[in-house]
Amino acid sequence: MGGGDSRLVLFPHAVLGADYNSERTASGKQSSVGAGVGVSMRFWFREDRDHAPRSYLDLSLQYRARLAGDDRGKGVFLRAALVF
């Protein structure tokens, strides 16, 4: 980012998320759909003189509004993934 550390990447994104649960919730719904915006960060590591970075850590922070279904489709969502 910026001055020369190309291992850190930040990017905004739009998101559409949907999920299904085979058990009905208290409101009688099995699915939820939400849409919104977010920002993601990827940090690459495990590189050496002969190889490009082989691993990364992804963090994504999103805010979604409910479009359909249960209330679990709205709110703030945080996702983390480590790919080694």
N, C-alpha and C positions, 0 to 999 in steps of 0.2 A: 504494500500500500504506500503510495507516495514515493518517498525518498529512495527506494531501491530494494525494499523487502518484498519481493514478488511472491513470497510463500503465503501471504495473507490476502484473501480475496473477499470483498464485501459486495453484495448485490441485492437490490430490491426485487420483489416479485409479486405477482398476483397468485391467489390460491383458490381452488375449488376443492372442498373436502367432503367426502361422504363416507358413512359407515353403516353397518348392519349388525344387529344383535338378535340372535334367535329367540331370546327371552324378551317379552314385552316389558316396558318400563311401567311405572305407576300411571302414566298418562295413556298407556295402551299403544304406544308407538314402538316400532322395532328399528327404525332407521333415523338418520339425521343427515342434513345437507347444509353446508355453510360455505360462504365465499368471503374473501377479504384480501388484505395485503400483508406483506411481511418483509423481513430483511433476513438474509442468510450470510453466514461467515464460514469460509473454508480456510483452514490452515494446513498447508502441505508440509510434510516432514519425512525423514528417513532418506534423504538424498546423500549422495557422495560424489566424488570427482567423476566417476564413470556412469552414474545413473541419475536420472531425473527423480524427483520425489516419488516414493512408492506408497506412502500412507497419508491419510488426512483425517482431520477432525472437522465435522460439520455441525454447526449450530444454526437453528432456524427459529425465529420468533415471529409469530403470526397473530393477527387479530381477524376474527371471522364473525360475520353476521349470519344469523340463522335464515336459511331460505325455505326449508321444509323439515318436517319431522320433529324429533325431540329437541329439547333445549341444549343437549350436549354438543350440538353443531355450532354453537356460538361461544364467543369469548376469546381468551388469550391462550395460545398453544405454543409450547416450547418443545422442540425436537432436537435430540443430539444423536450423532452417529460417529463411531470411530471405525475407520476402515484401515486395517493394518495389513 
